[in-house]
Amino acid sequence: MIKAKAWALRKHFDGFPKDGDFELKEEQLPALKDGEVLLEAVFLSVDPYMRPYSRVRMKEGDVMIGTQVAKVVESRNSSFAVGSYLVSRCGWRTHSISDGKDLTPLLSDWPENIPKSLALGTLGMPGLTALYGLMEVCEIKAGETVLVNAAAGAVGSVVGQIAKIKGCKVIGCAGSDEKIAYLKEIGFDEVFNYKTVSSLEDALKKASPDGYDCLFENVGGHFSSVAIPQMKTFGRIAVCGSISLYNDTTPQTGPYVQPHMIFKQLRMEGFLVHRWEHKNVESLKQLMAWVKEGKLKYSEHITTGFDKMPAAFMGMLKGDNIGKAIVKV
Ligand SMILES: NC(=O)c1ccc[n+]([C@@H]2O[C@H](COP(=O)([O-])OP(=O)(O)OC[C@H]3O[C@@H](n4cnc5c(N)ncnc54)[C@H](OP(=O)(O)O)[C@@H]3O)[C@@H](O)[C@H]2O)c1
């Protein structure tokens, strides 16, 4: 018998999450049945989507949703060998039992020198989000100018680097000088700290006086209102996230963007990474190839200890992370 630990949503978040909204539970796991595997969490992901999804997908008392890289510690399923690693969507749990249906094995030739935690970041859902948002939604072309916000995060840092690989000029902004230094290091052309510039509008104009062909939108709200008027004619906006709105208790209001959309003939499209799930294996191989070639660099903000899951989640929402926010058990 295994005693698993799990973090549950004790109380729905009201505004920014608080320690008291989470509750650590113990679960007694039964013996495995035929076709099942026992998983042990090695790395867990904390992601922005957990904040808005908690409201629509969870009720109080449910275990927090989320993915993890897990190790198979016992198996009664011939598709999953003991000792193998995979990505599981079992939530914030130290141990879990699966019938194998919701499990994604890591790429078969995963190199020893590449951390398996990247399967939750650059070589996982956030990396795929960056790739699909740029290639499928923005349809970037060499020579274009791409703007990305939350640029030093899990998605944003990959967006900027793929756009550079594809021959674009990349402008990124983030919320600390340390993040700005990191963005320069990984090849962004122009960067600024949105928290310290005196005018966001002037900073965007200075970074690209001719405007922007593509906006990879991770933040939304005020940023969008200021950036959209600076799009070029026929510009494309990939609405990936709106983290500046996730903790609002009352909705923010305009300025409204429709006149700019019309007169500049802009295209704005929201998307979820799962739309292109059928392409994931080939896309992950592409991301892995870039990582191996040194063209796609990664950074991780690792918090150690399953007991620190809520702190790591809240820290990520506040902007503590450079690259992907991960919890190592
Ligand atoms: N559509 C999809 O399928 C999909 C998939 C994955 C992620 N997403 C979205 O993509 C965005 C980035 O996700 P991620 O996993 O890469 O997270 P992340 O960027 O690694 O972490 C979140 C970052 O957001 C920034 N932030 C927080 N509050 C902000 C605010 N009020 N204004 C501006 N920036 C703020 C912080 O960086 P600073 O220090 O720079 O403020 C923080 O580090 C999120 O909006 C997420 O919901 C969408």
The ligand as a Gaussian input file, in Angstrom:
#p B3LYP/6-31G(d) Opt

LIG

0 1
 N       -3.239000      29.104000     -25.216000
 C       -2.575000      28.076000     -24.723000
 O       -2.753000      26.921000     -25.136000
 C       -1.561000      28.346000     -23.656000
 C       -0.643000      27.361000     -23.271000
 C        0.339000      27.693000     -22.310000
 C        0.344000      28.966000     -21.753000
 N       -0.588000      29.869000     -22.130000
 C       -0.564000      31.236000     -21.592000
 O        0.681000      31.812000     -21.930000
 C        1.063000      32.766000     -20.947000
 C        2.462000      32.442000     -20.442000
 O        2.430000      31.167000     -19.804000
 P        3.780000      30.526000     -19.248000
 O        3.471000      29.136000     -18.858000
 O        4.882000      30.791000     -20.199000
 O        4.019000      31.359000     -17.920000
 P        5.353000      32.157000     -17.542000
 O        5.509000      33.257000     -18.526000
 O        6.485000      31.206000     -17.367000
 O        5.003000      32.735000     -16.107000
 C        4.074000      33.742000     -15.959000
 C        4.726000      35.134000     -16.141000
 O        3.714000      36.063000     -16.405000
 C        4.186000      37.340000     -16.033000
 N        3.108000      38.095000     -15.404000
 C        2.395000      37.776000     -14.300000
 N        1.472000      38.726000     -14.028000
 C        1.606000      39.667000     -14.995000
 C        0.962000      40.915000     -15.269000
 N       -0.042000      41.365000     -14.486000
 N        1.371000      41.617000     -16.329000
 C        2.371000      41.165000     -17.120000
 N        3.024000      40.005000     -16.919000
 C        2.653000      39.270000     -15.866000
 C        5.350000      37.138000     -15.057000
 O        6.539000      37.593000     -15.681000
 P        7.007000      39.144000     -15.595000
 O        8.075000      39.188000     -14.549000
 O        7.522000      39.413000     -16.949000
 O        5.818000      39.966000     -15.213000
 C        5.414000      35.617000     -14.897000
 O        6.727000      35.135000     -14.785000
 C       -0.021000      32.709000     -19.873000
 O       -0.947000      33.744000     -20.106000
 C       -0.665000      31.361000     -20.081000
 O       -1.984000      31.315000     -19.618000
 C       -1.537000      29.587000     -23.062000

